[in-house]
Amino acid sequence: MPEAVIDDAMMESMRAKIGVDLRIAHSVNNEEATRIAVAKFAGGIGDINELWTDAERGRASDYRGPVAPPSFVIGCFSGIQFGWPGLGSFHSSTDMDLLAPIYWGDTITAACRYDGFTGPRPSKFAGRMVTDHFTNTYRNQHGETVAEIRWQVVNYERATARSTKGNRKPLTIPHPWTPEEIERVEAQVLAEKPRGAEPRYYEDVQVGDALSSLTKGPIGLTDEVAFIAGGGTPIPRLKAHASSLVDYAAHPAWSFRDPVTGAQEPIYAVHYNQAAANAMGVAYQYDVGFQRQCWQIQLMTHWVGDAGWVKHLESQYRGFVYLSDVVELGGEVIGKEVSQDGEHLVHVTTFARNQRGDDVMPGKATVALPSRESTLTPVARRARDTS
């Protein structure tokens, strides 16, 4: 892969781009929430909630029609490979607002603005780093904003990252699971169910309550492929043969030459190609930041039930989730309030712990729950007439 160091000329070039609405057509994966597109996306993040895939279930709910998971916007457009030629990059954090439901048949138009960068700053991982800031907005065919995502990307010097590998905590990768351990993990995964149609009332939730768990893993190659096939990043969209070579000739920074097969591969292949991960200074293939974000959203939609609404989420991506890892997500209620517009809100902290005990995605969320004092549920407030 091309390699560079952060210098004044590079930073000046990036400063000139601050505030620009980026060209993202090559990285848009879904535009219409068709039944199949929604099913592929839900399957690609491992979400078994039938609310997203059963039209009758959607019509019987307060949505009054078939709907997509709120994370579906990430399958329309998540991120873009932008600027800093020759540097490696990692998605490091996300702050998002979910504003309106996405119904089957909706057309989603995404936009991405570059808000600038902070740094450079010193890093134990890779010498110096700069952090990019972006804002994604998603609007439906009625001009309504259904979601806004503010996200950050850390950019670093690849060569320095590889040279500091010896200073990092040694890990056994892939993780050496026993058959009995895998059996226990998969039994836990199968036991975890969405709350569904049974309301979780605001009055029944207390500060200190634990969220029900959501487990992912052991994470395999097909889990990554399924996320891509469902519309999760690639940056840009994956292509093959002449289609990809034309793109790589025009944008050399998008690809690298696989030393084993001789093929040109997208930089994005770090998530399923070991040579690509190694070139990034990482020991093994690893998950996608926005994929992890979808897991946090799923954790919350499972917990609030069909009538609850996930309003806001924050998350930081700490460390890598390698293929073979198991991640258990959970959280705790830390506060309750009734908003000025009468919504019954619950605030929670969330975590995502791997089998080594590391919290690889600390976060927060705010949800609106139905109340016994109100005849209108949070979903009913936001539902659209789809008749």
C-alpha positions as a Markdown table, in Angstrom:
| # | Residue | x | y | z |
|---|---|---|---|---|
| 1 | Met | 0.0 | 0.0 | 0.0 |
| 2 | Pro | 1.2 | 3.6 | -0.6 |
| 3 | Glu | 2.7 | 5.1 | 2.5 |
| 4 | Ala | 3.2 | 8.7 | 3.6 |
| 5 | Val | 3.8 | 10.9 | 6.7 |
| 6 | Ile | 1.7 | 13.8 | 7.9 |
| 7 | Asp | 3.3 | 17.0 | 6.7 |
| 8 | Asp | 2.3 | 20.7 | 6.3 |
| 9 | Ala | 1.4 | 20.4 | 2.7 |
| 10 | Met | -1.0 | 17.5 | 3.3 |
| 11 | Met | -2.7 | 19.4 | 6.2 |
| 12 | Glu | -3.1 | 22.5 | 4.1 |
| 13 | Ser | -4.7 | 20.5 | 1.3 |
| 14 | Met | -7.2 | 19.1 | 3.7 |
| 15 | Arg | -8.0 | 22.5 | 5.3 |
| 16 | Ala | -9.1 | 23.7 | 1.8 |
| 17 | Lys | -11.8 | 21.0 | 1.8 |
| 18 | Ile | -13.5 | 21.9 | 5.1 |
| 19 | Gly | -17.2 | 22.4 | 4.7 |
| 20 | Val | -17.4 | 20.6 | 1.3 |
| 21 | Asp | -20.3 | 18.3 | 0.4 |
| 22 | Leu | -18.5 | 15.3 | -0.8 |
| 23 | Arg | -19.2 | 13.3 | -4.0 |
| 24 | Ile | -20.5 | 10.0 | -2.6 |
| 25 | Ala | -22.2 | 8.3 | -5.6 |
| 26 | His | -19.6 | 5.6 | -5.8 |
| 27 | Ser | -20.2 | 4.7 | -2.2 |
| 28 | Val | -24.0 | 4.6 | -2.1 |
| 29 | Asn | -25.1 | 1.0 | -1.7 |
| 30 | Asn | -28.9 | 1.2 | -1.3 |
| 31 | Glu | -31.4 | 3.9 | -2.3 |
| 32 | Glu | -34.7 | 2.1 | -1.9 |
| 33 | Ala | -35.9 | 0.2 | 1.1 |
| 34 | Thr | -37.3 | -2.7 | -0.9 |
| 35 | Arg | -38.5 | -5.9 | 0.9 |
| 36 | Ile | -35.4 | -7.7 | -0.3 |
| 37 | Ala | -33.0 | -4.9 | 0.5 |
| 38 | Val | -34.3 | -4.7 | 4.1 |
| 39 | Ala | -34.1 | -8.4 | 4.5 |
| 40 | Lys | -30.5 | -8.6 | 3.2 |
| 41 | Phe | -29.5 | -5.7 | 5.5 |
| 42 | Ala | -31.1 | -7.2 | 8.6 |
| 43 | Gly | -29.5 | -10.6 | 7.8 |
| 44 | Gly | -26.2 | -8.9 | 7.3 |
| 45 | Ile | -26.1 | -7.5 | 10.8 |
| 46 | Gly | -27.6 | -10.6 | 12.3 |
| 47 | Asp | -30.9 | -9.0 | 13.4 |
| 48 | Ile | -33.6 | -11.6 | 13.8 |
| 49 | Asn | -36.4 | -9.2 | 14.7 |
| 50 | Glu | -39.3 | -10.2 | 12.5 |
| 51 | Leu | -40.7 | -6.6 | 12.6 |
| 52 | Trp | -38.2 | -5.8 | 9.8 |
| 53 | Thr | -39.0 | -8.8 | 7.6 |
| 54 | Asp | -42.7 | -9.6 | 8.1 |
| 55 | Ala | -45.1 | -7.1 | 6.4 |
| 56 | Glu | -48.1 | -8.2 | 8.5 |
| 57 | Arg | -46.2 | -7.7 | 11.7 |
| 58 | Gly | -45.3 | -4.2 | 10.6 |
| 59 | Arg | -48.9 | -3.4 | 9.7 |
| 60 | Ala | -50.1 | -4.7 | 13.1 |
| 61 | Ser | -47.6 | -2.6 | 15.0 |
| 62 | Asp | -47.8 | 1.1 | 15.8 |
| 63 | Tyr | -45.8 | 1.8 | 12.6 |
| 64 | Arg | -48.9 | 0.8 | 10.7 |
| 65 | Gly | -46.8 | -0.5 | 7.8 |
| 66 | Pro | -43.8 | -2.7 | 7.0 |
| 67 | Val | -40.6 | -1.0 | 8.2 |
| 68 | Ala | -36.8 | -1.3 | 8.1 |
| 69 | Pro | -34.5 | -1.3 | 11.1 |
| 70 | Pro | -33.4 | 2.3 | 11.9 |
| 71 | Ser | -29.8 | 1.2 | 11.1 |
| 72 | Phe | -30.8 | 0.7 | 7.4 |
| 73 | Val | -29.4 | 4.1 | 6.6 |
| 74 | Ile | -26.0 | 2.7 | 7.2 |
| 75 | Gly | -26.7 | 0.2 | 4.4 |
| 76 | Cys | -27.5 | 3.1 | 2.1 |
| 77 | Phe | -24.3 | 5.0 | 2.7 |
| 78 | Ser | -22.0 | 4.8 | 5.7 |
| 79 | Gly | -18.7 | 6.4 | 4.9 |
| 80 | Ile | -16.2 | 7.4 | 2.3 |
| 81 | Gln | -12.5 | 7.0 | 1.6 |
| 82 | Phe | -11.4 | 10.6 | 1.5 |
| 83 | Gly | -8.1 | 12.5 | 1.5 |
| 84 | Trp | -4.8 | 11.9 | 3.4 |
| 85 | Pro | -3.2 | 9.8 | 0.6 |
| 86 | Gly | -0.8 | 7.1 | 1.9 |
| 87 | Leu | -2.1 | 7.1 | 5.5 |
| 88 | Gly | -4.0 | 4.3 | 7.2 |
| 89 | Ser | -7.4 | 5.1 | 8.7 |
| 90 | Phe | -9.8 | 3.7 | 11.3 |
| 91 | His | -13.4 | 4.8 | 12.0 |
| 92 | Ser | -13.1 | 5.8 | 15.7 |
| 93 | Ser | -16.5 | 7.1 | 16.9 |
| 94 | Thr | -20.1 | 7.9 | 16.0 |
| 95 | Asp | -22.8 | 10.2 | 17.3 |
| 96 | Met | -26.2 | 9.8 | 15.7 |
| 97 | Asp | -29.8 | 10.9 | 15.9 |
| 98 | Leu | -32.7 | 8.7 | 14.6 |
| 99 | Leu | -35.5 | 10.9 | 13.6 |
| 100 | Ala | -38.2 | 9.1 | 11.6 |
| 101 | Pro | -39.1 | 5.5 | 10.6 |
| 102 | Ile | -38.0 | 4.1 | 7.2 |
| 103 | Tyr | -40.9 | 2.2 | 5.5 |
| 104 | Trp | -40.6 | -0.4 | 2.8 |
| 105 | Gly | -40.6 | 1.5 | -0.5 |
| 106 | Asp | -39.0 | 4.6 | 0.9 |
| 107 | Thr | -36.2 | 6.2 | -1.2 |
| 108 | Ile | -33.3 | 7.3 | 1.0 |
| 109 | Thr | -31.0 | 10.1 | -0.3 |
| 110 | Ala | -27.7 | 10.4 | 1.6 |
| 111 | Ala | -25.3 | 13.4 | 1.8 |
| 112 | Cys | -21.9 | 13.7 | 3.5 |
| 113 | Arg | -20.2 | 16.9 | 4.5 |
| 114 | Tyr | -16.5 | 17.1 | 5.5 |
| 115 | Asp | -16.4 | 19.2 | 8.7 |
| 116 | Gly | -12.6 | 19.3 | 9.0 |
| 117 | Phe | -9.9 | 17.7 | 11.2 |
| 118 | Thr | -8.2 | 17.9 | 14.5 |
| 119 | Gly | -4.5 | 17.3 | 15.2 |
| 120 | Pro | -2.0 | 16.1 | 14.5 |
| 121 | Arg | -1.4 | 14.6 | 17.8 |
| 122 | Pro | 1.1 | 12.0 | 19.1 |
| 123 | Ser | 0.1 | 8.4 | 19.2 |
| 124 | Lys | 1.6 | 5.3 | 20.8 |
| 125 | Phe | 0.1 | 3.2 | 18.0 |
| 126 | Ala | 1.5 | 5.1 | 15.0 |
| 127 | Gly | 3.6 | 8.2 | 15.7 |
| 128 | Arg | 1.2 | 11.0 | 14.7 |
| 129 | Met | -2.5 | 11.0 | 14.0 |
| 130 | Val | -5.1 | 13.4 | 12.6 |
| 131 | Thr | -8.9 | 12.9 | 13.2 |
| 132 | Asp | -11.4 | 13.7 | 10.4 |
| 133 | His | -15.0 | 14.8 | 11.2 |
| 134 | Phe | -17.9 | 14.1 | 8.9 |
| 135 | Thr | -21.7 | 14.6 | 9.0 |
| 136 | Asn | -24.0 | 12.3 | 7.1 |
| 137 | Thr | -27.7 | 13.2 | 6.5 |
| 138 | Tyr | -30.4 | 10.9 | 5.2 |
| 139 | Arg | -33.7 | 12.1 | 3.7 |
| 140 | Asn | -36.7 | 10.2 | 2.4 |
| 141 | Gln | -38.7 | 10.9 | -0.7 |
| 142 | His | -40.8 | 13.4 | 1.2 |
| 143 | Gly | -37.8 | 15.5 | 2.1 |
| 144 | Glu | -37.9 | 14.4 | 5.8 |
| 145 | Thr | -34.6 | 13.9 | 7.5 |
| 146 | Val | -34.8 | 10.3 | 8.9 |
| 147 | Ala | -31.3 | 10.2 | 10.5 |
| 148 | Glu | -28.1 | 12.2 | 11.0 |
| 149 | Ile | -24.7 | 10.7 | 11.7 |
| 150 | Arg | -21.7 | 12.6 | 12.9 |
| 151 | Trp | -18.6 | 10.3 | 12.7 |
| 152 | Gln | -14.9 | 10.5 | 13.1 |
| 153 | Val | -12.0 | 8.8 | 11.4 |
| 154 | Val | -8.4 | 8.5 | 12.7 |
| 155 | Asn | -5.7 | 8.7 | 10.1 |
| 156 | Tyr | -2.2 | 7.5 | 10.9 |
| 157 | Glu | 1.2 | 6.7 | 9.4 |
| 158 | Arg | 1.1 | 3.0 | 8.3 |
| 159 | Ala | 4.9 | 2.4 | 8.4 |
| 160 | Thr | 5.1 | 3.7 | 12.0 |
| 161 | Ala | 2.2 | 1.5 | 13.0 |
| 162 | Arg | 4.0 | -1.6 | 11.8 |
| 163 | Ser | 7.2 | -0.6 | 13.5 |
| 164 | Thr | 5.5 | -0.3 | 16.9 |
| 165 | Lys | 3.8 | -3.7 | 16.8 |
| 166 | Gly | 6.4 | -5.1 | 19.2 |
| 167 | Asn | 5.2 | -2.7 | 21.9 |
| 168 | Arg | 1.7 | -3.9 | 21.9 |
| 169 | Lys | 0.1 | -6.5 | 24.2 |
| 170 | Pro | 0.6 | -10.0 | 22.7 |
| 171 | Leu | -2.7 | -11.7 | 21.6 |
| 172 | Thr | -3.5 | -15.1 | 20.4 |
| 173 | Ile | -5.3 | -14.6 | 17.1 |
| 174 | Pro | -7.4 | -16.4 | 16.0 |
| 175 | His | -8.8 | -17.1 | 19.4 |
| 176 | Pro | -8.3 | -20.8 | 20.4 |
| 177 | Trp | -11.9 | -21.7 | 21.3 |
| 178 | Thr | -12.7 | -25.2 | 22.6 |
| 179 | Pro | -15.8 | -27.0 | 21.1 |
| 180 | Glu | -17.5 | -26.7 | 24.5 |
| 181 | Glu | -16.9 | -22.9 | 24.6 |
| 182 | Ile | -18.3 | -22.4 | 21.2 |
| 183 | Glu | -21.3 | -24.5 | 22.1 |
| 184 | Arg | -22.0 | -22.2 | 25.1 |
| 185 | Val | -21.6 | -19.1 | 23.0 |
| 186 | Glu | -23.9 | -20.2 | 20.2 |
| 187 | Ala | -26.5 | -21.3 | 22.8 |
| 188 | Gln | -26.4 | -17.8 | 24.3 |
| 189 | Val | -26.8 | -16.2 | 20.9 |
| 190 | Leu | -29.8 | -18.4 | 20.1 |
| 191 | Ala | -31.4 | -17.6 | 23.5 |
| 192 | Glu | -31.3 | -13.8 | 22.9 |
| 193 | Lys | -34.6 | -12.6 | 21.5 |
| 194 | Pro | -36.1 | -9.2 | 20.7 |
| 195 | Arg | -38.7 | -8.0 | 23.1 |
| 196 | Gly | -41.2 | -7.7 | 20.3 |
| 197 | Ala | -44.8 | -6.6 | 20.7 |
| 198 | Glu | -44.9 | -6.6 | 24.5 |
| 199 | Pro | -44.4 | -3.0 | 25.5 |
| 200 | Arg | -41.6 | -2.0 | 27.8 |
| 201 | Tyr | -43.3 | 0.7 | 29.9 |
| 202 | Tyr | -41.4 | 3.7 | 31.2 |
| 203 | Glu | -42.9 | 3.2 | 34.7 |
| 204 | Asp | -41.4 | -0.3 | 34.9 |
| 205 | Val | -37.8 | 0.8 | 34.2 |
| 206 | Gln | -35.6 | 1.8 | 37.1 |
| 207 | Val | -32.1 | 3.4 | 37.3 |
| 208 | Gly | -29.6 | 0.6 | 37.6 |
| 209 | Asp | -31.6 | -1.9 | 35.5 |
| 210 | Ala | -29.4 | -4.0 | 33.2 |
| 211 | Leu | -30.2 | -4.2 | 29.5 |
| 212 | Ser | -30.8 | -7.7 | 28.0 |
| 213 | Ser | -27.6 | -8.9 | 26.3 |
| 214 | Leu | -26.8 | -9.3 | 22.6 |
| 215 | Thr | -24.0 | -11.6 | 21.6 |
| 216 | Lys | -22.0 | -11.7 | 18.3 |
| 217 | Gly | -19.5 | -14.4 | 17.4 |
| 218 | Pro | -17.3 | -16.2 | 17.0 |
| 219 | Ile | -17.1 | -13.7 | 14.1 |
| 220 | Gly | -16.3 | -15.4 | 10.8 |
| 221 | Leu | -15.5 | -14.4 | 7.3 |
| 222 | Thr | -19.1 | -14.9 | 6.2 |
| 223 | Asp | -20.2 | -12.4 | 8.9 |
| 224 | Glu | -18.1 | -9.7 | 7.2 |
| 225 | Val | -19.2 | -10.8 | 3.7 |
| 226 | Ala | -22.9 | -10.7 | 4.8 |
| 227 | Phe | -22.5 | -7.2 | 6.1 |
| 228 | Ile | -21.0 | -6.1 | 2.8 |
| 229 | Ala | -23.7 | -7.9 | 0.8 |
| 230 | Gly | -26.4 | -6.3 | 2.9 |
| 231 | Gly | -25.2 | -2.8 | 1.9 |
| 232 | Gly | -22.6 | -2.2 | 4.7 |
| 233 | Thr | -19.5 | -0.2 | 3.6 |
| 234 | Pro | -17.5 | -0.8 | 1.0 |
| 235 | Ile | -15.7 | 2.5 | 0.3 |
| 236 | Pro | -16.4 | 2.6 | -2.6 |
| 237 | Arg | -18.8 | -0.2 | -3.7 |
| 238 | Leu | -17.1 | -3.5 | -4.5 |
| 239 | Lys | -16.6 | -4.3 | -8.1 |
| 240 | Ala | -14.8 | -7.0 | -10.1 |
| 241 | His | -12.6 | -7.4 | -13.1 |
| 242 | Ala | -12.6 | -4.5 | -15.6 |
| 243 | Ser | -15.1 | -2.5 | -13.5 |
| 244 | Ser | -12.7 | -2.5 | -10.6 |
| 245 | Leu | -9.5 | -2.0 | -12.7 |
| 246 | Val | -11.0 | 1.1 | -14.3 |
| 247 | Asp | -11.7 | 2.6 | -10.8 |
| 248 | Tyr | -8.3 | 1.7 | -9.5 |
| 249 | Ala | -6.6 | 3.2 | -12.5 |
| 250 | Ala | -8.4 | 6.5 | -11.8 |
| 251 | His | -8.0 | 6.3 | -8.0 |
| 252 | Pro | -4.8 | 4.4 | -7.2 |
| 253 | Ala | -5.2 | 5.0 | -3.5 |
| 254 | Trp | -8.4 | 2.8 | -3.5 |
| 255 | Ser | -6.5 | -0.4 | -3.9 |
| 256 | Phe | -3.4 | -2.5 | -3.2 |
| 257 | Arg | -1.7 | -5.5 | -4.8 |
| 258 | Asp | -2.3 | -8.7 | -2.9 |
| 259 | Pro | 1.1 | -10.4 | -2.5 |
| 260 | Val | -0.4 | -13.9 | -2.5 |
| 261 | Thr | -2.9 | -13.8 | -5.4 |
| 262 | Gly | -1.4 | -10.9 | -7.4 |
| 263 | Ala | -4.9 | -9.4 | -7.7 |
| 264 | Gln | -5.7 | -5.8 | -7.0 |
| 265 | Glu | -7.9 | -5.6 | -3.9 |
| 266 | Pro | -9.7 | -2.6 | -2.3 |
| 267 | Ile | -8.2 | -1.1 | 0.8 |
| 268 | Tyr | -11.5 | -2.1 | 2.4 |
| 269 | Ala | -10.3 | -5.7 | 2.2 |
| 270 | Val | -8.7 | -5.2 | 5.6 |
| 271 | His | -11.9 | -6.7 | 6.9 |
| 272 | Tyr | -11.5 | -10.0 | 5.2 |
| 273 | Asn | -8.0 | -10.2 | 3.7 |
| 274 | Gln | -5.1 | -10.8 | 6.0 |
| 275 | Ala | -2.5 | -9.3 | 3.7 |
| 276 | Ala | -4.5 | -6.1 | 3.7 |
| 277 | Ala | -4.8 | -6.1 | 7.5 |
| 278 | Asn | -1.1 | -6.7 | 7.9 |
| 279 | Ala | -0.3 | -3.8 | 5.6 |
| 280 | Met | -2.4 | -1.6 | 7.8 |
| 281 | Gly | -0.2 | -2.6 | 10.8 |
| 282 | Val | -2.9 | -4.9 | 12.2 |
| 283 | Ala | -2.3 | -8.6 | 13.0 |
| 284 | Tyr | -5.5 | -10.1 | 11.6 |
| 285 | Gln | -8.8 | -9.2 | 9.7 |
| 286 | Tyr | -11.2 | -7.1 | 11.8 |
| 287 | Asp | -14.7 | -5.8 | 11.8 |
| 288 | Val | -16.1 | -2.6 | 10.4 |
| 289 | Gly | -16.8 | 0.4 | 12.7 |
| 290 | Phe | -20.3 | 1.0 | 11.3 |
| 291 | Gln | -21.0 | -2.8 | 11.6 |
| 292 | Arg | -20.3 | -2.5 | 15.3 |
| 293 | Gln | -22.6 | 0.6 | 15.4 |
| 294 | Cys | -25.4 | -1.5 | 13.9 |
| 295 | Trp | -24.9 | -3.9 | 16.8 |
| 296 | Gln | -25.4 | -1.1 | 19.3 |
| 297 | Ile | -28.6 | -0.1 | 17.5 |
| 298 | Gln | -29.8 | -3.7 | 17.5 |
| 299 | Leu | -29.1 | -4.0 | 21.2 |
| 300 | Met | -31.4 | -1.0 | 21.8 |
| 301 | Thr | -34.2 | -2.0 | 19.4 |
| 302 | His | -34.3 | -5.5 | 21.0 |
| 303 | Trp | -34.6 | -3.9 | 24.4 |
| 304 | Val | -37.2 | -1.2 | 23.8 |
| 305 | Gly | -39.7 | -3.4 | 21.9 |
| 306 | Asp | -41.8 | -2.6 | 18.9 |
| 307 | Ala | -43.5 | 0.4 | 20.4 |
| 308 | Gly | -40.3 | 2.1 | 21.7 |
| 309 | Trp | -38.0 | 4.4 | 19.8 |
| 310 | Val | -34.2 | 4.7 | 19.8 |
| 311 | Lys | -33.6 | 8.5 | 19.6 |
| 312 | His | -29.9 | 9.0 | 20.1 |
| 313 | Leu | -26.7 | 6.9 | 20.2 |
| 314 | Glu | -23.0 | 7.6 | 20.9 |
| 315 | Ser | -20.2 | 5.1 | 20.6 |
| 316 | Gln | -16.4 | 4.9 | 20.5 |
| 317 | Tyr | -14.6 | 2.1 | 18.8 |
| 318 | Arg | -11.7 | 1.0 | 20.9 |
| 319 | Gly | -9.4 | -1.7 | 19.7 |
| 320 | Phe | -10.1 | -4.2 | 17.0 |
| 321 | Val | -12.8 | -6.9 | 16.8 |
| 322 | Tyr | -10.9 | -9.7 | 15.1 |
| 323 | Leu | -12.3 | -12.6 | 13.2 |
| 324 | Ser | -12.8 | -15.4 | 15.8 |
| 325 | Asp | -13.7 | -12.9 | 18.6 |
| 326 | Val | -16.9 | -13.0 | 20.5 |
| 327 | Val | -18.5 | -9.7 | 21.6 |
| 328 | Glu | -21.3 | -9.5 | 24.2 |
| 329 | Leu | -23.2 | -6.2 | 24.2 |
| 330 | Gly | -25.2 | -4.9 | 27.2 |
| 331 | Gly | -25.8 | -1.8 | 29.3 |
| 332 | Glu | -27.4 | -0.1 | 32.3 |
| 333 | Val | -30.1 | 2.5 | 32.8 |
| 334 | Ile | -28.6 | 5.7 | 34.2 |
| 335 | Gly | -31.4 | 8.2 | 34.1 |
| 336 | Lys | -35.1 | 8.9 | 33.3 |
| 337 | Glu | -36.9 | 12.1 | 32.4 |
| 338 | Val | -40.1 | 13.4 | 30.7 |
| 339 | Ser | -39.1 | 15.8 | 28.0 |
| 340 | Gln | -40.7 | 19.2 | 27.3 |
| 341 | Asp | -42.7 | 17.7 | 24.5 |
| 342 | Gly | -44.0 | 14.9 | 26.8 |
| 343 | Glu | -41.9 | 12.0 | 25.7 |
| 344 | His | -40.8 | 9.5 | 28.4 |
| 345 | Leu | -37.1 | 9.2 | 28.0 |
| 346 | Val | -34.6 | 6.7 | 29.4 |
| 347 | His | -30.8 | 7.2 | 29.3 |
| 348 | Val | -28.4 | 4.2 | 29.3 |
| 349 | Thr | -24.8 | 3.4 | 29.0 |
| 350 | Thr | -23.8 | 0.6 | 26.8 |
| 351 | Phe | -20.8 | -1.7 | 26.4 |
| 352 | Ala | -19.4 | -4.3 | 24.0 |
| 353 | Arg | -17.0 | -6.7 | 25.7 |
| 354 | Asn | -14.9 | -9.3 | 23.9 |
| 355 | Gln | -13.7 | -12.6 | 25.4 |
| 356 | Arg | -10.6 | -10.9 | 26.7 |
| 357 | Gly | -12.7 | -8.5 | 28.9 |
| 358 | Asp | -12.0 | -5.4 | 26.7 |
| 359 | Asp | -14.9 | -3.0 | 26.2 |
| 360 | Val | -14.4 | -2.4 | 22.4 |
| 361 | Met | -17.4 | 0.0 | 22.1 |
| 362 | Pro | -18.3 | 2.0 | 25.2 |
| 363 | Gly | -21.4 | 4.1 | 24.4 |
| 364 | Lys | -24.6 | 5.8 | 25.4 |
| 365 | Ala | -28.1 | 5.9 | 24.2 |
| 366 | Thr | -31.4 | 7.7 | 24.8 |
| 367 | Val | -34.7 | 5.9 | 24.0 |
| 368 | Ala | -38.3 | 6.9 | 24.3 |
| 369 | Leu | -40.6 | 4.3 | 25.9 |
| 370 | Pro | -44.4 | 4.0 | 26.0 |
| 371 | Ser | -46.0 | 5.2 | 29.2 |
| 372 | Arg | -49.2 | 4.1 | 30.9 |
| 373 | Glu | -50.0 | 7.8 | 31.3 |
| 374 | Ser | -50.1 | 8.3 | 27.5 |
| 375 | Thr | -52.2 | 6.7 | 24.8 |
| 376 | Leu | -49.7 | 7.6 | 22.1 |
| 377 | Thr | -46.5 | 5.4 | 22.0 |
| 378 | Pro | -43.2 | 6.8 | 20.7 |
| 379 | Val | -43.6 | 4.9 | 17.5 |
| 380 | Ala | -47.2 | 6.1 | 17.0 |
| 381 | Arg | -45.9 | 9.7 | 17.4 |
| 382 | Arg | -43.6 | 9.2 | 14.4 |
| 383 | Ala | -45.7 | 6.8 | 12.3 |
| 384 | Arg | -46.6 | 7.9 | 8.8 |
| 385 | Asp | -49.8 | 7.2 | 7.0 |
| 386 | Thr | -48.8 | 4.5 | 4.5 |
| 387 | Ser | -52.3 | 3.7 | 3.2 |
